Amino acid sequence: MNALKITALNLDISWKNKIENYEKIEQSFKNVEADILMLPEMFSTGFYMRPEEIADRNEETLIWMKQFAKHKNSVVCGSASIHEAGKFFNRFYFVEPNGNFSSYDKRHLFSYSGEDKKYSAGKERVIVSYKSWRILLQVCYDLRFPTFSRNNGDYDVILYVANWPKSRIDAWQTLLKARAIENQAYVFGLNRIGTDGNNLEYPESSYCFSADGAEISKTDNNIVSANLDLEKLQEFITKFPFLSDRDEFFYN
């Protein structure tokens, strides 16, 4: 129970084509076994700012995730565009093999692209408990806001799913590493690859960092994997109890 294997897919997302993306994922993970299978932000459609055209209205992506999680006997997680109660959300689903799931709605909407004009922001942090691990769910732009992800001793891992373009890729890598060091937690950041419908490029740039800032992930043919060790993490925090000196932050 102290070990956790996370395997993520550097997915070249087919623009606005859910079925094609589901099939790509199934094929890519065909021979992969892991505790958690991780997918990028808006993995079923791409980061598209006309949600009225592509948002799930009948939980189609969630239904597929439940089926795939059961088939693989693994958690399947990633975000999708969702329509609910007259609003649109960029929703991160964490789906367990037994069909149970948790969800987090992206809090920090990317105003530079107009996401805040189309989507509604989430209000709560979400920490999932799975196999003795406490996992904080975050989406892309959340990475730039460290107070929201501050470790209050209530999580062991942060998962970031993203569509983070080439022009700002240095910030992505630097901030992922910083979040791991400052929060004394594992941080796994998964970015998409390829070129999207807006002609934005996304280089291979997915990583997992340990609490000391060391990269522990390995990539093979767009499959990115990392083995996490809870006992080692706890030993590190005990040896270097920096979080005990942290400031307190409150969210509204």
C-alpha positions in Angstrom: 0.0 0.0 0.0 3.0 2.3 0.2 3.7 2.1 -3.5 1.7 3.8 -6.2 2.4 3.6 -9.9 1.0 6.4 -12.1 1.1 6.1 -15.9 0.1 9.0 -18.1 -0.4 9.4 -21.8 1.1 12.2 -23.8 -2.0 12.4 -26.0 -2.1 14.2 -29.4 -5.8 15.1 -28.9 -8.1 14.9 -31.9 -9.9 18.2 -32.1 -13.5 17.9 -31.0 -13.6 14.2 -31.7 -14.5 12.2 -28.6 -14.8 8.8 -30.1 -11.5 9.1 -31.9 -9.8 10.2 -28.6 -11.4 7.3 -26.6 -10.1 4.9 -29.2 -6.6 6.4 -29.2 -6.4 6.1 -25.4 -7.6 2.5 -25.4 -5.0 1.5 -27.9 -2.2 3.4 -26.2 -2.9 1.8 -22.8 -3.7 -1.6 -24.3 -0.6 -3.3 -22.7 -0.2 -0.9 -19.7 -0.8 -1.7 -16.1 -0.8 0.9 -13.3 -2.7 2.0 -10.3 -3.6 5.3 -12.0 -4.0 6.0 -15.7 -3.8 9.7 -16.3 -5.1 11.7 -19.2 -4.7 15.4 -20.2 -7.0 18.4 -19.7 -10.1 18.2 -21.9 -8.7 14.9 -23.3 -11.8 14.0 -25.2 -12.1 17.3 -27.3 -9.1 19.6 -26.9 -9.1 22.9 -25.1 -12.0 24.4 -27.0 -13.7 27.7 -25.9 -17.1 27.0 -27.5 -18.3 24.5 -24.9 -21.9 24.7 -26.2 -20.6 22.7 -29.2 -18.6 20.0 -27.4 -19.5 19.8 -23.7 -20.8 16.5 -22.3 -24.6 16.7 -21.6 -25.2 13.1 -20.9 -22.1 12.1 -19.0 -20.7 10.4 -22.1 -17.0 10.9 -21.1 -17.7 9.8 -17.5 -19.5 6.7 -18.8 -16.5 5.8 -21.0 -14.1 6.4 -18.1 -16.1 4.1 -15.8 -16.1 1.4 -18.5 -12.3 1.8 -19.2 -11.4 1.9 -15.5 -13.3 -1.3 -14.9 -11.7 -3.0 -17.9 -8.2 -1.9 -16.9 -8.8 -2.4 -13.1 -7.1 1.0 -12.7 -8.1 4.5 -11.8 -8.7 6.6 -14.9 -8.4 10.4 -14.5 -8.5 13.5 -16.6 -10.6 16.5 -17.4 -13.5 17.1 -19.8 -15.9 19.9 -20.8 -19.2 19.4 -18.9 -22.6 21.0 -19.1 -24.6 20.9 -15.9 -27.5 23.0 -14.5 -27.1 25.5 -17.3 -23.4 26.1 -16.7 -20.2 24.7 -18.3 -17.3 23.3 -16.2 -13.8 22.1 -16.9 -14.2 19.0 -14.7 -11.4 16.7 -13.5 -12.8 13.2 -13.0 -11.0 10.6 -10.8 -12.7 7.3 -11.6 -12.0 4.1 -9.7 -12.3 0.6 -11.1 -15.5 -0.1 -9.0 -17.3 2.8 -10.6 -16.9 5.2 -7.7 -15.6 8.6 -8.7 -14.6 12.1 -7.4 -14.6 15.3 -9.4 -13.0 18.7 -9.2 -14.1 21.7 -11.2 -11.2 23.9 -12.3 -11.0 27.0 -10.1 -8.6 29.2 -11.9 -10.0 29.8 -15.4 -7.6 30.9 -18.1 -8.8 34.5 -18.8 -6.1 35.0 -21.5 -8.1 32.5 -23.7 -11.5 33.6 -22.5 -12.2 30.5 -20.5 -13.6 32.6 -17.7 -16.3 33.9 -20.1 -17.5 30.4 -21.1 -16.9 28.2 -18.0 -17.9 28.5 -14.4 -15.1 28.3 -11.8 -15.0 25.6 -9.1 -15.2 26.6 -5.5 -13.5 23.8 -3.5 -10.2 22.0 -3.4 -10.7 18.3 -3.9 -8.4 15.7 -2.2 -9.1 12.1 -3.0 -8.1 9.1 -0.8 -7.0 6.1 -2.7 -4.9 3.1 -1.6 -3.7 5.0 1.5 -2.6 8.0 -0.6 -4.1 11.5 -0.4 -4.2 13.0 -3.9 -4.9 16.7 -4.7 -6.6 17.3 -8.1 -5.6 20.3 -10.1 -6.0 21.6 -13.7 -3.5 23.5 -15.8 -3.7 27.2 -14.9 -4.2 26.3 -11.2 -0.4 25.7 -11.3 0.3 29.4 -11.2 -1.5 29.9 -7.9 0.6 28.4 -5.1 -1.7 29.4 -2.2 -4.5 27.3 -3.6 -2.3 24.2 -3.7 -0.6 24.8 -0.4 0.0 21.6 1.5 -1.6 21.8 4.9 -0.4 18.3 5.7 -3.5 16.9 4.0 -2.1 15.4 0.8 0.8 13.4 -0.5 0.5 13.9 -4.3 -0.7 16.6 -6.7 -1.9 15.7 -10.1 -1.9 18.4 -12.7 -3.6 17.8 -16.1 -3.0 20.4 -18.8 -3.0 21.9 -22.2 0.1 24.1 -21.7 1.6 25.5 -25.0 5.2 25.6 -26.2 5.5 29.3 -25.9 5.3 29.1 -22.1 6.6 25.6 -21.5 9.6 26.7 -19.3 7.1 28.1 -16.8 5.2 24.8 -16.7 8.3 22.7 -15.9 9.6 25.3 -13.4 6.4 25.6 -11.5 5.8 21.9 -11.3 9.1 21.4 -9.7 8.5 24.4 -7.4 5.1 23.0 -6.2 6.8 19.7 -5.3 9.6 21.3 -3.3 7.5 23.9 -1.5 4.8 21.4 -0.6 7.0 18.4 0.1 4.9 16.2 -2.1 5.0 14.3 -5.3 3.8 16.3 -8.3 2.8 14.7 -11.5 2.1 17.1 -14.4 0.7 15.7 -17.6 0.6 17.9 -20.7 -0.9 17.1 -24.1 1.2 16.9 -27.2 0.8 17.9 -30.9 -0.9 20.9 -32.5 -4.5 21.8 -31.6 -7.3 23.4 -33.6 -6.0 26.9 -32.7 -2.5 26.0 -34.2 -0.9 26.0 -30.8 2.0 23.6 -30.4 2.5 21.3 -27.4 5.9 19.7 -26.9 6.4 16.5 -24.9 6.6 18.0 -21.4 5.2 15.6 -18.8 7.0 15.0 -15.6 6.8 13.6 -12.1 8.9 15.3 -9.4 9.5 14.0 -5.9 9.5 16.2 -2.8 13.2 17.1 -3.1 12.6 18.3 -6.7 14.2 15.3 -8.4 12.5 14.0 -11.6 11.4 10.4 -11.1 9.4 9.8 -14.3 10.4 7.9 -17.4 8.9 8.3 -20.9 8.7 5.6 -23.5 6.7 6.1 -26.7 4.5 8.8 -25.2 3.8 6.7 -22.1 5.1 8.5 -18.9 5.4 6.5 -15.7 6.5 7.1 -12.2 6.6 4.8 -9.1 5.8 6.7 -5.9 6.8 5.5 -2.4 4.8 6.8 0.6 7.3 5.5 3.1 10.2 7.4 1.5 8.1 10.6 1.3 7.2 10.4 5.0 10.8 9.8 5.9 11.8 12.9 3.9 9.2 15.1 5.6 10.3 13.8 9.0 14.0 14.5 8.3 13.2 18.0 6.8 10.0 19.2 8.6 9.9 22.5 6.6 6.1 22.4 6.3 5.7 22.9 10.1 6.9 26.5 9.6 4.3 27.3 6.9 2.0 30.3 6.8 -1.7 29.7 7.0 -3.9 30.6 4.0 -7.7 30.8 3.8 -9.7 30.5 0.5 -12.9 32.2 -0.4 
